Amino acid sequence: MADLANLQLTDAEVVKLQADLNGILEHMDKLKEIDTTGVEPMAQVLFDAGETATLRADTPQPPLGSQIALANAPQPGAGYFKVPRIIER
């Protein structure tokens, strides 16, 4: 995983992170053993708030458009944002 994240870790860091990850995986295995039969899934985002809800109405809006989106870009090019290359292998 460190290679995928482009991290350079010492041997001591690898050992510590491996122990931490093993602990997390062991905990997940314990959670898998719990019998959840008959337990309804929780969905806090579906609460009924009625008039007091602070969420805005979900109404369609016209798209921003690439010209407006790129108007303040430091390096626009060919309809895209140009960014410096940061991954080198």
N, C-alpha and C positions, 0 to 999 in steps of 0.2 A: 504494500500500500504506500509505503514511503516513496518508492520509485514513481508510482502513479501520481503522487502529489508533488513530485519533483523536490523531495526533501533529502538532505544529506544528514544522516543520523550517525552518532557514534555507536560503538558496540554496546555501551552501557545504556544509551537511550533506547536502542532496539530491545534490549532485555526488559527494561522497565515498561515500555509500551506493549510488548508482547504479553507481559504479566497482566497489565491493565485490560487489554483486549480479551484475554482468556477469562478474566473475572467477569467482564460484561457478558461474554457468551455463556458462561456458567449460569449467570443470573437469568438470562433469557431461557435457558433450558428449564430452570425451575419454574418460570412463569408458564411455560408450555404445559407443565404437569397439572396446572389448576383446572378443575372441572368448571367450565363456564356454561354448561347445559342450562338452558332456560334463562340465561342472563341476556336482557335486551341490549343491543349496542347503544352506546351513548352518543348523542348528537347535540352538543351544546349550541351549535350554530343554528339549530332549527327551533330555538325557543320562541314562544309567542309573546312578543313585547307590545303588540298593539300600537297605540298612538305614541308611546314613549320611545319607540325604536329610534336609534340615532343613525341608522343606515340610510343612505340616499336612495332614491328610486333608481332602479336599473333601467335607464332609458337609452335607446340607441343614440349615438353621437356620430357626426361625420368623422371620417378618419383624418388624422393630422396632415398627412401628405409628406412626401420625402423632401420637397423644397423647404417647407417650414421647419421640419425636423432637423435638416442639415444647415439651416441658416446660421447658427452660431457655432458650428463644428469647427475646431481648429484646422482640420485637414479633411474636408469633404472630397469625395472623388467617385465619379461614376455612379452616383446615387447611394453610396455607402459611407459609413464612417471609416476613415483610415486611422488605424492605431498602430503603435510600434509593436514589433514582434517581441514577445517576452519569453517564449519557450525556445530554448536552444539545447539540442542534444547532440 
